[in-house]
C-alpha cells in the first residue's frame, strides 16, 4: 500500500485591503500601510463639535496649509503603534540601565554644589517645557488631518512626556529623592527672570489655534533652539567642568530629539514641496516664531555657562530652515 500526499496552493483573490489596494495596487502591504492609510473617518459624521459647530470633527480647514493628499506625510521611520512601542522600549531599556548605573555608583556624589545649582537652574526646568511640548503635539494629534501625521504627533507627544519624567528623575537623583531640587527648579521656572521669556512663549504656543503653525513653532523652532542650548551646549560645558556623568541621564532626550527631527524635517519638506502657497505660509510662520524664540531665549542664554550659545543655536536652526527649503 502506498500513501501519496499532495499539496495544493490557493491563490488569494485580494492581497490586501481595498483602501490600500486603491493606493498601492493589489499586492501585499506593509504593517505601516495597513495601520496608517485612509484610517481616519472622512464622511458620515453624526454631529459637529459643540465647541466649534462650524467645523467637522475631522476638518482640513483647521490649518492654513493645503494638501491634495493629507496622507502624503509618510513617516520615514514607518512608525505605527507596534513599531513605535518596540523601538521606544529598546531606548527605554538603555536609559534605565544608565540611570541604574548612575545611582548604583552614587555618581551624584561627584557633583559639587556649584554643578548641582547649574543643573537645577538650567536643566531641570526643562521638564515644564517638555510638558508644554507634550500638550502641543497632542493638540496636533487631535486637530490634525490624516492618520499619517496625527499618529506621529501622538507618538511625539508621548516622547515628550517621557522626557519630562526623566528630567524629574534627574532632580530626584541629585537630592537623594527628597524632591528639593525639583521644588527649586519650579521656583526658577515661575520667578527666575532668565526663564520668564521661555515660559511666556510656551504659554503662547498653548493657545495657538492653527495646528500646523503650532507644529512649526514647536518641532522646528523651539525644539531646535532648546535642544542646542540646554542639551548639547550645556552638556559640552558639563563635560569640561566635572559633570560628564550627567550625559548618561540625558542620552535618551538627545536620541529622541534626533529621531523627532528626522520625522519633522520630512513633514516640512513635503509641505513646502506641495505648493507655493504652503511655502510662503510656512516661511511667514518660521520668521515670526524664530524672532519670538530668539527674544525669549536671550535672557536664559546670557545667564547660561559658555559664550555665544544662542548664536550657535540660531545657526543650527537656520540650517534646518534651509534644509526644509524655507530660506529667509
Protein Blocks (a to p, Z undefined) as FASTA:
>chain_A
ZZdddddddddfbfbdfklmmmnopadddfklmmmgopbccehifbdcfklmmbcfbdfk
lpfbdcfblklmccfklpafklmmmmmmmmmmmmmmmmmmmmmnommmmpcfklmmmmmm
mmmmmmmmmmmmmmmmmmmmmmmgcjklmmmmmmmmmmmmmmmmmmmmmmmmmnoonomm
mmmmmmmmmmpmklmmmmmmmmmmmmcfblmlmmmmmmmmmmmmmmmmmmmmmmmmmmmn
opammmmmmmmmmmmmmmmmmmmmmmmmmmmmmpmklmmmmmmmmmmmmmmmmmmmmmmm
mmpgcehklmmmmmmmmmmmmmnopaZZ
